């Protein structure tokens, strides 16, 4: 699930594979960048902001603007993979490839990417400036995230947590899990959430705990089938009380919750 921790991990994969490398070729399979050639450009760093991936590049001398950012969004099904020279690209079918970046040390392949854009690094703000505090960013500000959530008192908390303008990085999995752990029904209006700051702090802790690994767990277990309390467990018994987990649509997203551990809304 490409949530904030997945994007952070992906940024680290690209950082290890390409940081400091000079590109020997590129292939963009998106209309807006179809004629773009990054041969000779140098990868300066790879970073993430919420669910946005930012690959920062230095253009060759004499090309005008010197620093650029290749921005991409993974959404639900995008991914980047790094391959050693000569290694077979096996992550996804070839028709899903959107970007290929080649260097002598490695090749990075982006599959099913969304919102692929190349902008001067100085203009990154217009792509990510709307985001709330990044839960895995160096400038994480829990007070500001809490303030932004509280500014929408009538919004169901299950919807508010997914609004990246409030806090950047929470996806559907963490939304469901953090609300279960705090005993809050997903339809509870933000104004009725007890200890909103505590909810924000827990969300950040869950993402941070999974940083650096691909298995996302909120239970502490990394064993298959034991990594979540409610997410993906419709009709299965709650790990706390045994009640069957429920599933419904909320704000156009699937939501899981325990009707006994998360009461309050009929």
Helices and strands as residue ranges (DSSP letters): H 4-18, E 23-28, G 31-33, E 42-49, E 52-58, E 67-73, E 79-83, G 94-96, E 97-103, E 107-111, E 114-120, G 121-123, H 125-128, E 133-134, H 142-150, H 157-160, E 167-168, H 172-182, G 190-192, H 196-210, E 245-250, E 253-258
